[in-house]
């Protein structure tokens, strides 16, 4: 599932009312526009479109036709040498001039300009996670995995249940710290399985999928959540979200991801 877009698409920017001569200012007086950049770049897949939108004033329902930016000049730099223009298609999406696959270990930089505003982002595509072992923790009903880590990568995991009543975790429970040495062993776990999936009936129907991320994802994850069970990611975890985009009033994520194999976990 598309986690970055899920949390970026309807980005919540909090506007605080100020008092001036005992008069409370309305949303139209306190509104500050931000440019939002969204792209999940997945190893082994075609390079996706990059979405450019803007935040809307508080109280206005989200409408992509109002939020999209149509006049962005943008291009990619692949591995510091190859320049690839991005072309507007629809709904704020800018597609590469030609299709190409994303390789593990590749570097992508995003350069863009919108209304004289400079925008920059950079990411390194992680490698598919190498799993040593998987297991089931009966104390907290989570699935676990040991990952052979690479430098500058972080890892998270989702549970998946197959069968007549399948299910998938809504989000990651935690994201590991970046490894300091190559091929060190990192432990990851999923969120707790819902009660209906804890019975022995599902013992052979539980699976785990580990994801690798560019290390910038960790700061984003923990600034938007508390790092524990996630109920409402827009409310949990105070403070400003740590995006990996650069530019004046620019927010969003331009991040590399690699998906691991879906592995059965026998209790």
C-alpha positions in Angstrom: 0.0 0.0 0.0 1.1 3.5 -0.7 2.1 4.9 2.8 3.7 8.2 1.9 0.9 9.3 -0.3 -1.6 8.1 2.3 -0.2 10.6 4.8 0.9 13.3 2.4 -2.1 13.5 0.1 -4.3 15.2 2.8 -1.5 16.9 4.7 -2.7 18.5 7.8 -1.2 21.9 8.4 -2.4 23.5 11.7 -3.1 27.1 11.6 -3.4 29.0 14.9 -5.6 32.0 15.3 -4.1 35.2 16.5 -5.8 38.0 18.3 -5.5 41.6 17.1 -7.3 44.3 18.9 -9.5 41.7 20.5 -10.6 40.5 17.1 -10.1 36.8 16.2 -8.7 36.3 12.8 -10.4 33.7 10.5 -8.7 30.9 8.5 -8.4 33.1 5.4 -6.3 35.6 7.5 -3.9 32.9 8.9 -3.6 30.7 5.8 0.0 30.0 4.7 0.4 28.0 1.5 2.9 25.1 1.3 4.1 23.1 -1.7 3.7 19.4 -1.2 5.9 16.8 -3.0 5.0 13.1 -3.1 6.9 10.2 -4.6 7.5 6.6 -3.5 10.3 5.2 -5.6 10.2 1.4 -5.4 13.2 -0.8 -6.4 12.5 -3.1 -9.3 9.5 -1.1 -10.5 9.1 1.6 -13.1 9.9 5.1 -11.8 6.5 6.6 -10.7 5.2 10.0 -11.3 6.1 12.8 -8.8 3.0 14.7 -7.5 3.2 18.4 -6.9 0.3 20.0 -5.0 -0.4 22.8 -2.6 -2.0 23.0 0.8 -5.5 24.4 1.0 -6.9 26.8 3.6 -8.3 25.2 6.8 -11.9 24.2 6.4 -11.9 23.8 2.6 -12.5 20.1 1.6 -9.6 18.6 -0.2 -10.0 18.7 -4.0 -7.1 17.6 -6.2 -8.3 20.0 -8.9 -7.8 22.9 -6.5 -4.6 21.5 -4.9 -2.7 20.4 -8.0 0.2 22.4 -9.5 0.2 22.4 -13.3 3.1 24.7 -14.1 6.1 23.1 -12.3 9.4 22.8 -14.2 11.0 19.6 -12.9 13.6 17.1 -13.8 15.5 14.1 -12.2 19.2 13.5 -12.0 20.0 9.8 -11.8 23.2 8.7 -10.3 24.6 12.2 -10.6 24.9 12.1 -14.4 21.7 11.3 -16.2 19.1 14.2 -16.5 15.5 13.1 -17.1 12.8 15.7 -17.6 9.4 15.4 -15.8 6.3 16.2 -17.8 2.8 17.1 -16.4 0.1 14.6 -17.1 -2.9 15.2 -14.8 -3.9 15.8 -11.1 -0.5 17.2 -10.2 1.4 14.2 -11.5 4.6 14.7 -13.4 5.9 11.6 -15.3 9.4 11.0 -16.6 9.9 11.7 -20.3 10.4 7.9 -20.8 9.8 4.8 -18.8 12.7 3.2 -16.9 13.1 0.7 -14.1 14.5 1.7 -10.7 17.5 -0.2 -9.6 18.7 -1.0 -6.1 21.5 1.3 -4.9 20.7 4.0 -7.4 20.6 7.7 -6.4 17.8 10.1 -7.6 17.8 13.8 -7.1 14.7 16.0 -7.8 15.1 19.5 -9.0 12.0 21.7 -9.5 10.8 25.3 -9.7 7.3 26.6 -9.1 6.3 30.3 -8.9 10.0 31.2 -8.5 10.2 28.7 -5.6 13.2 26.2 -5.7 12.5 22.6 -4.7 15.0 19.9 -4.1 14.9 16.3 -2.9 17.3 13.3 -2.9 17.0 9.7 -2.1 19.0 6.4 -2.4 17.1 3.3 -3.5 17.5 0.6 -0.8 18.1 -3.1 -1.5 15.5 -5.8 -1.1 15.8 -6.8 2.6 17.6 -10.1 3.3 15.8 -12.1 6.0 17.7 -14.5 8.3 14.8 -15.7 10.5 11.2 -15.0 11.1 9.0 -15.8 14.2 5.9 -15.3 16.2 5.9 -13.5 19.6 3.0 -15.0 21.6 3.5 -12.4 24.4 2.4 -9.4 22.2 1.0 -11.3 19.2 3.4 -9.8 16.8 5.4 -11.3 13.9 9.2 -10.7 14.0 12.2 -10.9 11.6 15.9 -10.6 11.7 17.3 -8.6 8.8 20.8 -8.5 7.4 21.1 -4.8 7.3 22.9 -2.5 4.9 24.4 0.9 5.6 22.1 3.9 5.4 18.9 1.8 5.3 16.1 1.4 7.8 13.5 -1.4 8.0 9.9 -1.9 9.0 7.5 -4.9 8.8 3.8 -5.6 8.2 1.8 -8.7 9.1 -0.4 -10.3 6.5 -3.1 -13.0 7.2 -4.4 -15.2 4.3 -7.5 -17.3 4.2 -11.3 -16.7 4.0 -11.0 -13.5 6.1 -7.7 -12.0 5.0 -6.1 -8.9 6.6 -3.1 -6.7 6.3 -1.6 -4.3 8.9 -2.5 -0.7 8.5 1.0 0.6 9.2 4.4 -0.2 10.5 4.8 -0.6 14.3 8.4 0.7 14.3 11.3 1.6 12.0 14.8 0.5 12.8 17.8 2.8 13.3 20.3 3.0 10.4 22.9 0.3 10.6 26.5 1.5 11.3 28.1 -1.6 9.8 27.3 -3.6 6.7 25.4 -6.8 7.2 24.8 -6.3 10.9 21.7 -8.0 12.2 18.6 -5.8 12.9 15.4 -7.0 14.5 12.0 -5.8 13.4 8.5 -6.6 14.5 5.0 -5.9 13.3 2.1 -4.4 15.1 0.1 -6.8 17.2 -2.3 -9.1 15.3 -6.0 -8.3 15.9 -7.7 -10.6 18.3 -9.5 -12.6 15.6 -6.1 -13.7 14.1 -4.5 -14.9 17.3 -6.2 -18.3 17.5 -4.4 -21.5 16.5 -6.8 -21.6 13.5 -4.5 -19.0 11.8 -1.2 -20.6 12.7 -0.4 -21.5 9.1 -2.0 -18.3 7.6 0.3 -15.6 9.1 2.9 -13.9 6.9 5.4 -11.1 7.4 6.7 -8.7 4.8 9.8 -6.5 5.6 10.4 -3.2 3.8 13.7 -1.4 3.3 13.7 2.4 3.2 16.1 5.3 2.6 17.2 6.3 6.1 15.2 9.6 5.9 12.0 7.7 6.2 12.7 7.0 9.9 12.6 10.7 10.9 9.4 11.1 9.0 7.8 8.0 10.6 8.6 9.0 14.2 7.7 12.6 13.8 4.2 11.7 12.6 3.6 8.8 15.0 4.4 7.9 18.6 6.2 4.7 17.4 3.6 2.5 19.1 0.3 1.1 18.0 -1.2 3.5 15.5 -4.8 4.6 15.8 -4.9 8.0 14.2 -1.5 9.0 12.7 -2.8 12.6 12.3 -3.2 13.0 16.0 -0.6 10.7 17.5 2.9 12.2 18.0 3.3 15.9 18.5 5.6 18.3 16.9 6.3 19.1 13.3 6.7 16.4 10.7 10.3 15.9 9.5 10.0 15.8 5.7 13.0 15.1 3.4 12.3 17.9 0.9 14.2 21.2 0.7 12.9 24.6 -0.3 11.0 27.6 1.0 7.6 26.4 2.4 8.1 23.0 0.8 7.0 19.7 2.5 6.7 16.1 1.5 8.6 12.9 0.9 10.7 11.8 -2.1 11.9 8.5 -0.8 13.3 5.1 -2.0 11.6 1.9 -0.9 12.3 -1.9 -1.5 9.7 -4.6 -0.6 10.8 -7.9 0.7 9.3 -11.3 0.0 6.1 -12.3 1.8 7.3 -15.0 4.2 5.1 -17.5 6.1 5.5 -17.5 9.9 4.7 -20.8 11.5 3.9 -20.6 15.2 
